[in-house]
Amino acid sequence: MKLPTIQDTKRYTGLYVVDFGTQCGVGFTALEVAELLESEKFKDVKVYKIHNAYPDGKMELKGVKNETFQLEVGMFFHAADEKTARKEFKQLTDIAVTSAAPSRAKVHLAKLSDTEFITALIYPAEYDDEFSRWLLDNNYRTAGAAEGGTSAVSRYYDAQKETIAQQQLWAADSFEQLTGAELLAATKRAMVR
């Protein structure tokens, strides 16, 4: 895979490189990659996330399985009483007011039993590292046990529960998303942005 020479490399950290086989494109967002992978034409492309980019144009890439873009992952914070659970739910949703979430996500406060409540943060799997960093950077702490992953999402969806509160989080996207014909045209360029 031959990458183009990149100027202003720091701008590309967190974006994706898509290897189309005959050429590659640098600078796709996660939503754009997900849309490409939904099409029959691009379902088998190789995807790499740009983890670091350096002033000399070098980049650290990490391969991402295409299936990742079809999964939800989550973090689930357990509490033994409703008061604690409500406090943790509010703390999490308040963070999103002052520090935009890395991507769209949903936050649920649910009652599993009289002594088990859960604050659920569910988001696209390709943003797992970013959400972990976001929670750490914003000093999110809970009193009870925590679990996460794709199987935890399945267990949560299958569980008998009463949803007490829910909120949608939105990202402050720094890039305008390409869709449809614009996205298709971008697959022919070495530099998407």
C-alpha distance (Angstrom), angle and dihedral (degrees) to the residues before:
residue distance angle dihedral
M1 . . .
K2 3.79 . .
L3 3.78 115.6 .
P4 3.80 123.5 -157.6
T5 3.80 121.0 -114.3
I6 3.77 106.7 -90.3
Q7 3.78 128.9 -150.0
D8 3.82 121.2 -161.2
T9 3.80 90.1 22.5
K10 3.84 97.0 178.5
R11 3.80 88.1 68.3
Y12 3.82 89.0 66.0
T13 3.82 98.2 55.4
G14 3.81 107.7 118.3
L15 3.80 94.1 21.0
Y16 3.80 125.4 104.7
V17 3.79 140.0 -111.0
V18 3.79 114.6 -146.3
D19 3.81 118.0 -158.0
F20 3.80 107.7 -152.6
G21 3.81 93.0 -177.7
T22 3.79 97.9 -112.6
Q23 3.80 94.5 47.4
C24 3.79 139.6 -11.3
G25 3.78 135.7 -126.1
V26 3.80 124.1 -142.6
G27 3.79 124.1 -152.8
F28 3.80 108.4 36.1
T29 3.82 118.9 151.6
A30 3.80 121.1 -130.3
L31 3.82 91.5 -106.4
E32 3.80 90.6 52.3
V33 3.81 91.7 49.6
A34 3.80 90.1 49.3
E35 3.81 90.4 52.3
L36 3.80 91.9 48.6
L37 3.80 91.9 50.2
E38 3.81 90.8 53.1
S39 3.80 90.4 64.1
E40 3.79 122.2 85.1
K41 3.81 91.1 -131.6
F42 3.82 95.3 58.1
K43 3.82 103.1 29.0
D44 3.82 92.6 110.1
V45 3.81 101.2 45.3
K46 3.80 119.4 125.0
V47 3.81 116.9 -115.9
Y48 3.80 129.1 -156.9
K49 3.77 128.8 -176.9
I50 3.80 118.0 -139.4
H51 3.81 104.5 -128.1
N52 3.79 98.6 172.0
A53 3.76 134.0 6.6
Y54 3.79 125.0 -166.8
P55 3.83 132.9 -151.4
D56 3.82 91.1 -111.1
G57 3.83 89.7 62.5
K58 3.80 97.0 -103.0
M59 3.80 118.1 134.4
E60 3.78 136.1 -165.4
L61 3.79 109.1 -133.8
K62 3.79 129.7 -168.1
G63 3.79 121.0 -162.8
V64 3.80 114.7 -121.2
K65 3.80 122.1 -157.9
N66 3.78 111.4 -121.0
E67 3.81 90.5 -129.8
T68 3.81 88.9 64.9
F69 3.80 89.5 74.4
Q70 3.81 90.5 60.7
L71 3.81 97.2 50.4
E72 3.75 136.5 85.8
V73 3.78 120.1 -144.5
G74 3.75 127.7 -171.5
M75 3.74 149.6 -174.5
F76 3.78 118.4 -134.8
F77 3.79 122.7 -161.7
H78 3.81 116.1 -162.4
A79 3.81 125.9 -149.5
A80 3.81 130.7 -177.8
D81 3.81 95.4 -141.1
E82 3.78 138.9 32.5
K83 3.82 95.7 -118.7
T84 3.82 92.2 58.3
A85 3.80 91.7 43.1
R86 3.82 92.3 51.4
K87 3.81 90.2 49.6
E88 3.82 91.5 51.4
F89 3.82 92.0 45.9
K90 3.82 90.7 50.9
Q91 3.80 92.2 46.3
L92 3.82 90.6 52.8
T93 3.80 95.3 46.7
D94 3.82 91.0 44.6
I95 3.81 90.0 56.2
A96 3.80 89.0 58.8
V97 3.82 89.8 57.5
T98 3.81 93.8 59.0
S99 3.82 99.2 28.6
A100 3.80 117.5 33.6
A101 3.79 115.2 -126.7
P102 3.82 116.2 -109.7
S103 3.82 90.5 -113.7
R104 3.75 140.5 -14.0
A105 3.79 111.6 -55.8
K106 3.77 140.7 162.5
V107 3.77 125.9 -127.9
H108 3.80 119.9 -159.7
L109 3.77 131.8 -175.0
A110 3.79 108.0 -155.7
K111 3.77 138.7 175.7
L112 3.79 113.2 -136.8
S113 3.82 95.4 173.0
D114 3.82 139.4 -23.3
T115 3.81 89.3 -78.9
E116 3.81 101.7 32.0
F117 3.77 126.8 69.7
I118 3.76 128.1 164.6
T119 3.79 137.8 -157.8
A120 3.80 106.7 -152.7
L121 3.80 124.3 -161.1
I122 3.83 109.7 -170.7
Y123 3.81 124.1 -179.5
P124 3.84 143.4 148.4
A125 3.82 110.7 -62.4
E126 3.80 93.8 -126.7
Y127 3.83 88.3 70.0
D128 3.82 97.1 54.5
D129 3.82 95.9 113.6
E130 3.80 92.1 44.7
F131 3.82 93.8 52.0
S132 3.80 91.7 48.7
R133 3.81 89.6 51.9
W134 3.83 91.5 44.6
L135 3.81 92.4 54.5
L136 3.82 92.2 46.1
D137 3.81 93.4 46.3
N138 3.80 89.7 51.1
N139 3.82 93.6 46.3
Y140 3.82 94.9 -122.4
R141 3.81 107.9 -178.5
T142 3.79 130.5 174.8
A143 3.78 133.8 -166.6
G144 3.79 99.6 -133.8
A145 3.76 140.7 47.8
A146 3.78 121.7 -58.0
E147 3.78 131.9 -154.2
G148 3.76 134.9 176.5
G149 3.77 148.5 176.3
T150 3.77 140.0 86.1
S151 3.81 94.7 -67.0
A152 3.82 89.6 52.8
V153 3.82 87.9 56.9
S154 3.80 90.7 53.0
R155 3.80 91.6 48.7
Y156 3.81 90.5 49.2
Y157 3.80 93.5 50.2
D158 3.82 90.7 47.9
A159 3.82 95.4 46.1
Q160 3.79 123.3 104.0
K161 3.80 102.3 -114.7
E162 3.76 146.0 148.1
T163 3.80 113.6 -128.6
I164 3.80 107.2 -138.8
A165 3.81 99.4 177.4
Q166 3.78 139.0 -5.3
Q167 3.77 137.8 -174.2
Q168 3.79 135.6 -175.4
L169 3.81 117.1 -133.4
W170 3.80 121.7 -153.4
A171 3.78 130.1 -159.6
A172 3.76 123.8 -126.3
D173 3.80 93.3 -126.4
S174 3.76 112.9 -151.1
F175 3.80 91.3 -161.9
E176 3.76 129.7 56.6
Q177 3.80 107.2 -120.3
L178 3.78 118.5 -117.0
T179 3.79 115.8 -139.3
G180 3.78 139.0 172.5
A181 3.81 115.2 -11.2
E182 3.83 93.0 3.1
L183 3.80 90.9 55.3
L184 3.79 92.1 45.8
A185 3.82 90.1 52.1
A186 3.82 90.2 49.8
T187 3.82 90.6 59.8
K188 3.80 88.2 70.4
R189 3.83 94.4 54.4
A190 3.80 126.9 83.1
M191 3.81 90.5 -146.4
V192 3.79 114.7 43.7
R193 3.81 93.4 -177.0
